[in-house]
Amino acid sequence: MGVRIKWLGHASFKIESEGGFITYIDPWKIREKDSANLILITHSHYDHLSVDDVGKIQGKATKILVPKDGKEKLKGDVQGIGPGEIVSIGNVRVRTIPAYNIGKSFHPKENGWVGYILEIDNISIYHAGDTDFIPEMKDLKPYVALLPIGGTYTMGVDDALKAADAISPHLVIPMHYGDIVGSEKDAERFASKCRFEVKVLSKGEMLEVG
């Protein structure tokens, strides 16, 4: 089995690796009732740090990584993190990448919010978080890039295309559309213009990679 990536809508993903290790990123409005090994939160906005949704998948042994300003909102094995850190949990190596806006104030760089690169079974997956196209993306080269394309609060399609060019992934999965901002048409336009392979997932769809 490779690594399986399931889009849960918006910026929420479930990632399952060999041996059944389960990672969730930014669970929000999820229907899953699960026991996650690891939960990653990119920042403290309500549609990314949802205490109710974390509770649906948090078990006694669940490890949670969250930027420091969100740590007090959660209970259990919670670690506050910032950009530029590396943490290994089970068979997952996690690296934090800055995530912020340029020219708008929704996600200030000084907040220390993050995206994540997960390295699992020799496959690297980059969840960019809520961000614009930023210099720190240059030469990341993950196997899979999960990129926001909805605009307003994050990159829109045009900047996401520039980000993909800088990142040079094998595969891109667009996210952060279809709920608060952005539409399926945005995802389709991104897919039609991106020079890398793009998989537009439907909500709840799982893709095996590797």
N, CA, C and O of each residue as an XYZ file, in Angstrom:
840
protein
N       0.833     -1.193      0.000
C       0.000      0.000      0.000
C       0.869      1.244      0.000
O       1.848      1.313      0.743
N       0.528      2.227     -0.821
C       1.200      3.510     -0.768
C       0.584      4.375      0.316
O       0.045      3.876      1.304
N       0.675      5.672      0.115
C       0.053      6.633      1.020
C      -1.288      7.039      0.424
O      -1.380      7.351     -0.763
N      -2.324      7.033      1.253
C      -3.661      7.381      0.775
C      -4.052      8.753      1.302
O      -3.947      9.031      2.496
N      -4.504      9.602      0.392
C      -4.864     10.983      0.716
C      -6.348     11.162      0.437
O      -6.809     10.929     -0.680
N      -7.092     11.575      1.450
C      -8.534     11.780      1.318
C      -8.842     13.239      1.600
O      -8.513     13.767      2.662
N      -9.487     13.888      0.619
C      -9.892     15.280      0.812
C     -11.251     15.317      1.488
O     -12.213     14.715      1.012
N     -11.317     16.036      2.611
C     -12.541     16.112      3.403
C     -13.287     17.428      3.177
O     -14.250     17.732      3.881
N     -12.839     18.197      2.197
C     -13.422     19.505      1.921
C     -12.573     20.616      2.503
O     -11.852     20.420      3.481
N     -12.668     21.796      1.883
C     -11.949     22.992      2.319
C     -10.441     22.696      2.376
O      -9.854     22.348      1.351
N      -9.810     22.824      3.536
C      -8.383     22.530      3.659
C      -8.136     21.261      4.473
O      -7.020     21.028      4.939
N      -9.174     20.440      4.643
C      -9.102     19.264      5.519
C      -8.725     18.012      4.735
O      -9.276     17.731      3.671
N      -7.774     17.271      5.289
C      -7.324     16.034      4.666
C      -7.115     14.951      5.713
O      -6.778     15.222      6.866
N      -7.325     13.719      5.275
C      -6.940     12.537      6.040
C      -5.884     11.812      5.231
O      -6.070     11.554      4.042
N      -4.772     11.483      5.879
C      -3.668     10.803      5.209
C      -3.366      9.514      5.974
O      -3.107      9.539      7.177
N      -3.401      8.407      5.268
C      -3.175      7.107      5.895
C      -1.987      6.432      5.233
O      -1.922      6.339      4.007
N      -1.055      5.965      6.037
C       0.137      5.315      5.521
C       0.158      3.847      5.929
O      -0.687      3.381      6.693
N       1.139      3.138      5.403
C       1.241      1.699      5.654
C       1.311      1.435      7.156
O       1.994      2.151      7.888
N       0.611      0.417      7.601
C       0.523      0.121      9.024
C      -0.634      0.819      9.691
O      -0.835      0.667     10.895
N      -1.408      1.589      8.928
C      -2.614      2.220      9.460
C      -2.377      3.485     10.252
O      -3.254      3.900     11.010
N      -1.216      4.119     10.103
C      -0.959      5.383     10.797
C      -1.806      6.468     10.139
O      -1.729      6.676      8.928
N      -2.611      7.156     10.942
C      -3.594      8.104     10.414
C      -3.253      9.526     10.856
O      -3.121      9.812     12.046
N      -3.114     10.404      9.873
C      -2.849     11.825     10.108
C      -3.995     12.653      9.544
O      -4.436     12.419      8.419
N      -4.474     13.606     10.307
C      -5.454     14.585      9.821
C      -4.799     15.957      9.790
O      -3.987     16.293     10.651
N      -5.166     16.747      8.780
C      -4.714     18.131      8.706
C      -5.944     19.030      8.671
O      -6.828     18.854      7.833
N      -5.995     19.988      9.580
C      -7.068     20.991      9.650
C      -8.478     20.394      9.556
O      -9.258     20.795      8.692
N      -8.809     19.448     10.427
C     -10.156     18.864     10.356
C     -11.237     19.908     10.643
O     -11.193     20.617     11.648
N     -12.212     19.981      9.725
C     -13.300     20.965      9.848
C     -14.512     20.454      9.097
O     -14.417     20.044      7.940
N     -15.654     20.483      9.770
C     -16.905     19.977      9.200
C     -16.775     18.530      8.734
O     -17.345     18.145      7.714
N     -16.025     17.738      9.484
C     -15.795     16.366      9.048
C     -16.880     15.443      9.598
O     -17.472     15.698     10.647
N     -17.118     14.375      8.862
C     -18.078     13.357      9.278
C     -17.384     12.127      9.849
O     -18.037     11.220     10.364
N     -16.068     12.103      9.756
C     -15.301     10.956     10.225
C     -15.421     10.838     11.748
O     -15.400     11.832     12.474
N     -15.545      9.609     12.196
C     -15.373      9.300     13.619
C     -14.243      8.302     13.664
O     -14.403      7.146     13.271
N     -13.108      8.747     14.140
C     -11.870      8.027     13.919
C     -10.989      8.172     15.153
O     -11.334      8.884     16.096
N      -9.864      7.499     15.135
C      -8.860      7.697     16.165
C      -7.551      8.014     15.462
O      -6.838      7.118     15.010
N      -7.249      9.290     15.379
C      -6.064      9.729     14.655
C      -4.811      9.488     15.484
O      -4.828      9.606     16.709
N      -3.728      9.149     14.801
C      -2.428      9.110     15.468
C      -1.836     10.504     15.589
O      -1.152     10.823     16.562
N      -2.111     11.329     14.582
C      -1.506     12.661     14.516
C      -2.510     13.640     13.917
O      -3.170     13.325     12.927
N      -2.628     14.819     14.511
C      -3.444     15.900     13.966
C      -2.550     17.124     13.814
O      -1.870     17.535     14.755
N      -2.563     17.701     12.614
C      -1.776     18.892     12.321
C      -2.713     20.060     12.064
O      -3.633     19.957     11.253
N      -2.485     21.160     12.746
C      -3.279     22.381     12.587
C      -2.369     23.464     12.014
O      -1.286     23.714     12.543
N      -2.812     24.110     10.925
C      -1.958     25.114     10.284
C      -2.020     26.470     10.962
O      -1.021     27.186     11.013
N      -3.211     26.835     11.495
C      -3.342     28.132     12.161
C      -4.666     28.165     12.919
O      -5.454     27.221     12.848
N      -4.904     29.248     13.638
C      -5.971     29.262     14.642
C      -7.305     29.789     14.145
O      -8.215     29.938     14.962
N      -7.486     30.080     12.866
C      -8.808     30.469     12.371
C      -9.799     29.315     12.533
O      -9.416     28.146     12.488
N     -11.064     29.652     12.720
C     -12.078     28.662     13.102
C     -12.246     27.538     12.091
O     -12.632     26.429     12.460
N     -11.961     27.809     10.822
C     -12.142     26.791      9.789
C     -10.898     25.921      9.610
O     -10.809     25.140      8.663
N      -9.946     26.064     10.523
C      -8.736     25.248     10.509
C      -8.459     24.644     11.884
O      -8.049     23.489     11.994
N      -8.685     25.430     12.920
C      -8.614     24.905     14.282
C     -10.044     24.829     14.821
O     -10.571     25.805     15.354
N     -10.652     23.669     14.674
C     -12.014     23.434     15.148
C     -11.958     22.443     16.302
O     -11.709     21.254     16.101
N     -12.189     22.937     17.499
C     -12.119     22.076     18.688
C     -13.113     20.918     18.573
O     -12.785     19.785     18.928
N     -14.312     21.192     18.086
C     -15.320     20.141     17.945
C     -14.857     19.049     16.989
O     -15.032     17.864     17.269
N     -14.270     19.439     15.869
C     -13.832     18.444     14.895
C     -12.614     17.668     15.388
O     -12.503     16.467     15.142
N     -11.709     18.338     16.074
C     -10.586     17.617     16.687
C     -11.106     16.552     17.640
O     -10.586     15.438     17.682
N     -12.137     16.901     18.405
C     -12.705     15.955     19.361
C     -13.277     14.708     18.727
O     -13.324     13.662     19.375
N     -13.716     14.781     17.477
C     -14.280     13.623     16.787
C     -13.232     12.559     16.479
O     -13.560     11.383     16.323
N     -11.965     12.978     16.392
C     -10.918     12.063     15.939
C      -9.768     11.921     16.930
O      -8.796     11.216     16.659
N      -9.876     12.580     18.061
C      -8.801     12.549     19.052
C      -8.978     11.379     19.998
O     -10.019     11.235     20.639
N      -7.939     10.534     20.080
C      -7.907      9.454     21.054
C      -6.917      9.764     22.159
O      -6.297     10.827     22.169
N      -6.770      8.826     23.094
C      -5.876      9.062     24.223
C      -4.422      9.231     23.790
O      -3.653      9.928     24.452
N      -4.045      8.596     22.682
C      -2.646      8.629     22.241
C      -2.409      9.588     21.082
O      -1.312      9.614     20.522
N      -3.410     10.371     20.712
C      -3.265     11.280     19.571
C      -2.302     12.418     19.895
O      -2.414     13.068     20.934
N      -1.357     12.646     18.991
C      -0.437     13.777     19.095
C      -0.962     14.912     18.227
O      -1.374     14.684     17.089
N      -0.949     16.125     18.753
C      -1.420     17.295     18.008
C      -0.296     18.316     17.908
O       0.334     18.658     18.909
N      -0.046     18.802     16.693
C       0.865     19.920     16.475
C       0.038     21.121     16.042
O      -0.798     21.009     15.145
N       0.264     22.261     16.668
C      -0.526     23.457     16.399
C       0.359     24.679     16.651
O       1.160     24.669     17.585
N       0.230     25.730     15.838
C       0.974     26.958     16.153
C       0.693     27.435     17.577
O      -0.383     27.202     18.127
N       1.665     28.096     18.147
C       1.650     28.374     19.585
C       0.429     29.157     20.038
O      -0.013     28.992     21.175
N      -0.138     30.022     19.165
C      -1.283     30.815     19.604
C      -2.564     29.998     19.707
O      -3.572     30.494     20.212
N      -2.541     28.747     19.234
C      -3.717     27.887     19.337
C      -3.590     26.776     20.358
O      -4.526     26.003     20.561
N      -2.439     26.692     21.002
C      -2.175     25.557     21.891
C      -3.160     25.474     23.051
O      -3.597     24.379     23.406
N      -3.516     26.601     23.644
C      -4.374     26.599     24.830
C      -5.822     26.233     24.516
O      -6.599     25.968     25.433
N      -6.193     26.214     23.250
C      -7.560     25.856     22.869
C      -7.791     24.348     22.865
O      -8.934     23.892     22.820
N      -6.714     23.578     22.911
C      -6.805     22.131     22.765
C      -6.297     21.430     24.019
O      -5.511     21.988     24.786
N      -6.757     20.207     24.210
C      -6.349     19.399     25.358
C      -5.675     18.122     24.867
O      -5.830     17.722     23.713
N      -4.921     17.494     25.769
C      -4.270     16.242     25.429
C      -2.799     16.457     25.132
O      -2.177     17.371     25.674
N      -2.241     15.611     24.268
C      -0.824     15.669     23.913
C      -0.656     16.706     22.805
O      -0.649     16.373     21.620
N      -0.521     17.957     23.208
C      -0.507     19.078     22.273
C       0.858     19.754     22.319
O       1.355     20.100     23.391
N       1.458     19.939     21.148
C       2.756     20.609     21.053
C       2.621     21.860     20.222
O       2.157     21.805     19.083
N       3.026     23.000     20.783
C       3.046     24.245     20.043
C       4.266     24.319     19.148
O       5.376     24.000     19.574
N       4.062     24.743     17.899
C       5.172     24.783     16.946
C       5.161     26.115     16.195
O       4.208     26.890     16.275
N       6.228     26.349     15.478
C       6.356     27.508     14.610
C       7.068     27.105     13.336
O       7.428     25.939     13.180
N       7.280     28.032     12.426
C       7.977     27.707     11.183
C       9.411     27.220     11.423
O      10.068     27.635     12.378
N       9.880     26.340     10.546
C      11.265     25.896     10.585
C      11.572     24.799     11.574
O      12.731     24.613     11.945
N      10.556     24.060     12.015
C      10.772     22.977     12.976
C      10.611     21.613     12.304
O       9.956     21.491     11.269
N      11.214     20.602     12.903
C      11.102     19.225     12.428
C      10.703     18.351     13.610
O      11.326     18.397     14.670
N       9.655     17.553     13.411
C       9.159     16.654     14.456
C       8.904     15.290     13.811
O       8.337     15.218     12.721
N       9.315     14.223     14.469
C       9.041     12.871     13.989
C       8.070     12.180     14.927
O       8.289     12.128     16.138
N       6.990     11.647     14.357
C       5.967     10.946     15.131
C       5.615      9.678     14.374
O       5.153      9.734     13.234
N       5.835      8.524     15.017
C       5.605      7.264     14.320
C       6.477      7.209     13.075
O       7.679      7.468     13.140
N       5.870      6.869     11.940
C       6.636      6.806     10.693
C       6.513      8.088      9.869
O       6.798      8.093      8.671
N       6.087      9.169     10.515
C       5.887     10.444      9.822
C       6.901     11.472     10.320
O       7.010     11.736     11.517
N       7.630     12.036      9.381
C       8.542     13.145      9.691
C       7.868     14.418      9.208
O       7.497     14.527      8.039
N       7.710     15.380     10.110
C       6.970     16.601      9.821
C       7.920     17.792      9.853
O       8.670     17.981     10.810
N       7.873     18.587      8.793
C       8.641     19.834      8.739
C       7.676     20.990      8.560
O       6.765     20.913      7.735
N       7.861     22.060      9.319
C       6.957     23.209      9.227
C       7.533     24.270      8.294
O       8.722     24.587      8.340
N       6.660     24.810      7.449
C       7.015     25.823      6.460
C       6.185     27.077      6.754
O       5.003     26.947      7.070
N       6.746     28.269      6.663
C       5.930     29.478      6.890
C       4.719     29.520      5.959
O       4.771     29.039      4.827
N       3.637     30.100      6.454
C       2.421     30.317      5.662
C       1.890     31.707      6.028
O       1.583     31.972      7.190
N       1.785     32.585      5.036
C       1.360     33.945      5.343
C       0.914     34.655      4.067
O       1.160     34.192      2.953
N       0.255     35.785      4.263
C      -0.188     36.623      3.153
C       0.846     37.694      2.830
O       1.605     38.136      3.692
N       0.852     38.094      1.567
C       1.637     39.235      1.116
C       0.655     40.274      0.576
O      -0.075     40.007     -0.379
N       0.640     41.443      1.182
C      -0.225     42.512      0.706
C      -1.647     42.459      1.220
O      -2.487     43.250      0.790
N      -1.937     41.545      2.131
C      -3.228     41.533      2.820
C      -3.019     41.013      4.233
O      -1.985     40.415      4.532
N      -3.992     41.240      5.097
C      -3.743     41.121      6.537
C      -4.370     39.892      7.195
O      -4.337     39.783      8.421
N      -4.932     38.978      6.434
C      -5.643     37.849      7.046
C      -4.703     36.891      7.774
O      -5.062     36.333      8.811
N      -3.512     36.702      7.237
C      -2.557     35.747      7.801
C      -1.184     36.409      7.866
O      -0.345     36.185      6.994
N      -0.951     37.222      8.893
C       0.320     37.945      8.988
C       1.504     37.005      9.238
O       1.385     36.015      9.960
N       2.618     37.327      8.641
C       3.817     36.500      8.815
C       4.221     36.411     10.282
O       4.685     35.368     10.741
N       4.043     37.511     11.016
C       4.486     37.528     12.419
C       3.672     36.595     13.319
O       4.083     36.331     14.449
N       2.543     36.098     12.855
C       1.755     35.152     13.661
C       2.420     33.789     13.789
O       2.071     33.014     14.679
N       3.359     33.491     12.925
C       4.054     32.214     13.017
C       3.211     31.022     12.590
O       3.407     29.913     13.086
N       2.278     31.243     11.678
C       1.443     30.139     11.191
C       2.181     29.340     10.131
O       3.184     29.803      9.588
N       1.694     28.146      9.835
C       2.536     27.207      9.087
C       1.773     26.415      8.030
O       0.550     26.285      8.064
N       2.549     25.902      7.104
C       2.200     24.747      6.302
C       3.063     23.584      6.778
O       3.945     23.760      7.617
N       2.808     22.420      6.247
C       3.549     21.231      6.688
C       4.059     20.440      5.490
O       3.372     20.321      4.476
N       5.261     19.902      5.613
C       5.728     18.854      4.711
C       5.817     17.566      5.516
O       6.552     17.479      6.499
N       5.059     16.574      5.084
C       5.072     15.256      5.708
C       5.901     14.322      4.842
O       5.699     14.250      3.630
N       6.818     13.620      5.449
C       7.589     12.595      4.748
C       7.168     11.243      5.313
O       7.430     10.921      6.472
N       6.500     10.456      4.451
C       5.924      9.176      4.866
C       6.307      8.121      3.841
O       5.983      8.254      2.661
N       6.995      7.071      4.282
C       7.335      5.964      3.378
C       7.951      6.475      2.076
O       7.575      6.032      0.990
N       8.899      7.408      2.189
C       9.627      7.964      1.042
C       8.753      8.824      0.118
O       9.152      9.117     -1.010
N       7.580      9.224      0.582
C       6.714     10.128     -0.165
C       6.570     11.410      0.645
O       6.268     11.363      1.838
N       6.784     12.550      0.003
C       6.656     13.835      0.693
C       5.385     14.535      0.229
O       5.091     14.588     -0.965
N       4.635     15.073      1.189
C       3.360     15.746      0.937
C       3.422     17.127      1.588
O       3.667     17.251      2.788
N       3.197     18.153      0.785
C       3.228     19.536      1.276
C       1.806     20.070      1.352
O       1.130     20.205      0.332
N       1.354     20.376      2.569
C       0.100     21.093      2.779
C       0.488     22.535      3.053
O       1.094     22.838      4.081
N       0.134     23.431      2.123
C       0.661     24.795      2.181
C       0.038     25.652      3.270
O       0.590     26.701      3.605
N      -1.108     25.238      3.842
C      -1.796     26.094      4.792
C      -2.448     27.272      4.082
O      -2.571     27.278      2.857
N      -2.861     28.262      4.852
C      -3.470     29.470      4.279
C      -2.352     30.456      3.960
O      -1.805     31.101      4.854
N      -2.024     30.563      2.689
C      -0.848     31.329      2.307
C      -1.003     31.916      0.919
O      -1.829     31.463      0.127
N      -0.210     32.918      0.637
C       0.005     33.383     -0.720
C       1.239     32.673     -1.279
O       1.865     31.864     -0.595
N       1.573     32.981     -2.509
C       2.824     32.495     -3.086
C       3.967     33.249     -2.415
O       4.099     34.461     -2.588
N       4.788     32.540     -1.655
C       5.819     33.158     -0.831
C       7.206     32.616     -1.212
O       7.308     31.510     -1.742
N       8.267     33.381     -0.948
C       9.621     32.949     -1.341
C      10.036     31.611     -0.733
O      10.820     30.876     -1.334
N       9.523     31.290      0.446
C       9.923     30.058      1.121
C       9.480     28.796      0.381
O       9.932     27.698      0.705
N       8.600     28.944     -0.608
C       8.163     27.781     -1.388
C       9.215     27.309     -2.393
O       9.161     26.172     -2.861
N      10.158     28.169     -2.720
C      11.111     27.863     -3.776
C      11.870     26.572     -3.487
O      12.451     26.408     -2.415
N      11.859     25.677     -4.436
C      12.658     24.446     -4.410
C      12.262     23.461     -3.313
O      13.084     22.642     -2.902
N      11.013     23.523     -2.828
C      10.585     22.515     -1.841
C      10.533     21.122     -2.463
O      10.946     20.145     -1.839
N      10.031     21.032     -3.679
C      10.007     19.790     -4.461
C       9.388     18.596     -3.726
O      10.019     17.541     -3.652
N       8.179     18.727     -3.183
C       7.497     17.566     -2.613
C       6.952     16.678     -3.723
O       6.845     17.114     -4.870
N       6.612     15.456     -3.397
C       5.977     14.571     -4.379
C       4.552     15.043     -4.651
O       4.102     15.070     -5.796
N       3.842     15.418     -3.574
C       2.466     15.915     -3.685
C       2.394     17.295     -3.038
O       2.927     17.506     -1.949
N       1.732     18.232     -3.714
C       1.491     19.557     -3.137
C      -0.008     19.786     -3.028
O      -0.733     19.660     -4.014
N      -0.467     20.120     -1.839
C      -1.854     20.486     -1.576
C      -1.887     22.014     -1.494
O      -1.439     22.601     -0.508
N      -2.424     22.654     -2.544
C      -2.306     24.102     -2.672
C      -3.663     24.787     -2.635
O      -4.591     24.345     -3.312
N      -3.798     25.871     -1.851
C      -5.039     26.654     -1.862
C      -5.162     27.407     -3.180
O      -4.176     27.929     -3.701
N      -6.385     27.460     -3.718
C      -6.582     28.137     -4.999
C      -7.801     29.069     -4.970
O      -8.145     29.661     -5.992
N      -8.454     29.203     -3.811
C      -9.738     29.902     -3.746
C      -9.684     31.405     -3.776
O     -10.696     32.050     -4.053
N      -8.510     31.996     -3.494
C      -8.401     33.445     -3.500
C      -8.957     34.102     -2.251
O      -9.357     33.409     -1.315
N      -8.990     35.401     -2.219
C      -9.426     36.268     -1.115
C      -8.507     36.125      0.090
O      -7.746     37.044      0.392
N      -8.562     35.004      0.776
C      -7.760     34.801      1.992
C      -6.430     34.110      1.699
O      -5.519     34.140      2.527
N      -6.318     33.496      0.543
C      -5.127     32.736      0.160
C      -4.798     33.052     -1.294
O      -5.385     33.956     -1.890
N      -3.871     32.312     -1.849
C      -3.601     32.389     -3.286
C      -4.874     32.112     -4.076
O      -5.705     31.296     -3.677
N      -5.009     32.801     -5.198
C      -5.982     32.413     -6.196
C      -5.322     31.522     -7.236
O      -4.179     31.098     -7.061
N      -6.024     31.243     -8.296
C      -5.521     30.315     -9.304
C      -4.188     30.781     -9.893
O      -3.250     29.990     -9.994
N      -4.096     32.042    -10.278
C      -2.896     32.512    -10.968
C      -1.653     32.406    -10.089
O      -0.603     31.965    -10.557
N      -1.759     32.801     -8.830
C      -0.606     32.686     -7.934
C      -0.328     31.238     -7.557
O       0.826     30.872     -7.334
N      -1.356     30.414     -7.483
C      -1.141     28.995     -7.208
C      -0.367     28.329     -8.349
O       0.435     27.425     -8.115
N      -0.609     28.780     -9.584
C       0.165     28.270    -10.714
C       1.640     28.652    -10.575
O       2.526     27.849    -10.865
N       1.895     29.882    -10.129
C       3.278     30.312     -9.898
C       3.907     29.497     -8.765
O       5.076     29.119     -8.837
N       3.127     29.233     -7.730
C       3.632     28.425     -6.615
C       3.991     27.020     -7.082
O       5.033     26.484     -6.705
N       3.136     26.429     -7.894
C       3.421     25.088     -8.412
C       4.720     25.087     -9.210
O       5.522     24.161     -9.089
N       4.931     26.120    -10.027
C       6.175     26.210    -10.796
C       7.391     26.279     -9.875
O       8.430     25.687    -10.168
N       7.262     27.004     -8.758
C       8.381     27.125     -7.820
C       8.618     25.831     -7.045
O       9.757     25.481     -6.737
N       7.537     25.127     -6.735
C       7.614     23.937     -5.892
C       8.047     22.701     -6.683
O       8.756     21.844     -6.156
N       7.628     22.610     -7.932
C       7.948     21.482     -8.818
C       7.530     20.136     -8.242
O       8.374     19.256     -8.073
N       6.240     19.956     -7.936
C       5.786     18.667     -7.411
C       5.527     17.672     -8.540
O       5.453     18.045     -9.710
N       5.392     16.422     -8.174
C       4.944     15.415     -9.128
C       3.445     15.535     -9.371
O       2.969     15.336    -10.489
N       2.699     15.866     -8.302
C       1.241     15.912     -8.344
C       0.746     17.076     -7.501
O       1.293     17.347     -6.433
N      -0.293     17.769     -7.978
C      -0.916     18.835     -7.208
C      -2.379     18.494     -6.966
O      -3.085     18.057     -7.874
N      -2.829     18.699     -5.722
C      -4.239     18.588     -5.363
C      -4.691     19.959     -4.892
O      -4.223     20.427     -3.854
N      -5.595     20.626     -5.625
C      -6.076     21.931     -5.177
C      -6.997     21.816     -3.970
O      -7.696     20.817     -3.799
N      -6.988     22.855     -3.134
C      -7.807     22.860     -1.916
C      -8.245     24.290     -1.625
O      -7.967     25.214     -2.390
N      -8.933     24.448     -0.505
C      -9.413     25.752     -0.016
C     -10.306     26.421     -1.052
O     -10.100     27.574     -1.429
N     -11.293     25.672     -1.494
C     -12.316     26.191     -2.402
C     -13.586     25.392     -2.153
O     -13.552     24.326     -1.538
N     -14.717     25.922     -2.642
C     -15.973     25.180     -2.588
C     -16.741     25.308     -1.296
O     -17.794     24.689     -1.141
N     -16.233     26.106     -0.356
C     -16.959     26.291      0.907
C     -17.077     27.774      1.218
O     -18.126     28.372      0.978
N     -16.030     28.371      1.742
C     -16.070     29.792      2.096
C     -15.803     30.664      0.863
O     -16.516     31.636      0.616
N     -14.786     30.309      0.107
C     -14.446     31.039     -1.124
C     -14.046     30.019     -2.190
O     -13.734     28.869     -1.882
N     -14.060     30.458     -3.436
C     -13.614     29.609     -4.522
C     -14.655     28.580     -4.940
O     -15.588     28.279     -4.195
N     -14.477     28.049     -6.138
C     -15.459     27.125     -6.699
C     -14.761     25.993     -7.444
O     -13.548     26.019     -7.650
N     -15.551     25.004     -7.843
C     -15.016     23.913     -8.652
C     -14.467     24.435     -9.971
O     -13.506     23.883    -10.507
N     -15.067     25.490    -10.495
C     -14.560     26.073    -11.736
C     -13.138     26.603    -11.556
O     -12.324     26.533    -12.477
N     -12.840     27.137    -10.361
C     -11.476     27.574    -10.084
C     -10.515     26.384    -10.109
O      -9.424     26.467    -10.675
N     -10.928     25.287     -9.496
C     -10.087     24.083     -9.488
C      -9.877     23.557    -10.900
O      -8.774     23.142    -11.253
N     -10.929     23.573    -11.705
C     -10.816     23.104    -13.085
C      -9.912     24.012    -13.909
O      -9.145     23.536    -14.746
N     -10.004     25.317    -13.673
C      -9.129     26.253    -14.397
C      -7.679     26.043    -14.002
O      -6.784     26.076    -14.846
N      -7.453     25.825    -12.709
C      -6.094     25.529    -12.252
C      -5.567     24.271    -12.937
O      -4.442     24.257    -13.437
N      -6.376     23.221    -12.959
C      -5.949     21.956    -13.557
C      -5.640     22.116    -15.043
O      -4.706     21.499    -15.556
N      -6.418     22.940    -15.729
C      -6.228     23.097    -17.174
C      -4.968     23.884    -17.515
O      -4.444     23.753    -18.621
N      -4.470     24.705    -16.580
C      -3.326     25.563    -16.854
C      -2.030     25.084    -16.200
O      -0.948     25.531    -16.580
N      -2.125     24.186    -15.229
C      -0.938     23.751    -14.488
C      -0.088     22.804    -15.348
O      -0.624     21.918    -16.014
N       1.231     22.994    -15.330
C       2.101     22.150    -16.142
C       2.477     20.846    -15.449
O       3.199     20.022    -16.012
N       1.981     20.660    -14.220
C       2.199     19.411    -13.498
C       0.895     18.623    -13.460
O      -0.175     19.162    -13.744
N       0.993     17.353    -13.109
C      -0.220     16.543    -12.984
C      -1.086     17.102    -11.854
O      -0.582     17.409    -10.774
N      -2.380     17.230    -12.107
C      -3.329     17.747    -11.113
C      -4.450     16.725    -10.944
O      -4.972     16.190    -11.922
N      -4.804     16.468     -9.709
C      -5.970     15.648     -9.387
C      -6.946     16.497     -8.603
O      -6.668     16.890     -7.470
N      -8.103     16.785     -9.211
C      -9.164     17.513     -8.517
C     -10.046     16.473     -7.837
O     -10.787     15.747     -8.499
N      -9.962     16.408     -6.522
C     -10.722     15.415     -5.761
C     -12.117     15.932     -5.463
O     -12.308     17.127     -5.236
N     -13.074     15.051     -5.462
C     -14.392     15.383     -4.926
C     -14.347     15.175     -3.419
O     -13.516     14.419     -2.915
N     -15.246     15.849     -2.699
C     -15.217     15.760     -1.245
C     -15.435     14.304     -0.814
O     -16.398     13.659     -1.229
N     -14.528     13.805      0.019
C     -14.606     12.422      0.481
C     -13.860     11.429     -0.397
O     -13.783     10.244     -0.073
N     -13.312     11.909     -1.506
C     -12.600     11.003     -2.411
C     -11.198     10.742     -1.884
O     -10.541     11.641     -1.358
N     -10.741      9.478     -2.034
C      -9.403      9.093     -1.572
C      -8.535      8.739     -2.772
O      -8.995      8.099     -3.718
N      -7.283      9.159     -2.724
C      -6.328      8.895     -3.789
C      -5.118      8.201     -3.193
O      -4.576      8.648     -2.182
N      -4.692      7.106     -3.818
C      -3.476      6.432     -3.381
C      -2.315      6.903     -4.243
O      -2.408      6.918     -5.471
N      -1.230      7.284     -3.596
C      -0.033      7.759     -4.306
C       1.166      6.920     -3.896
O       1.210      6.350     -2.806
N       2.148      6.861     -4.811
C       3.357      6.115     -4.524
C       3.297      4.692     -5.009
O       4.254      3.939     -4.834
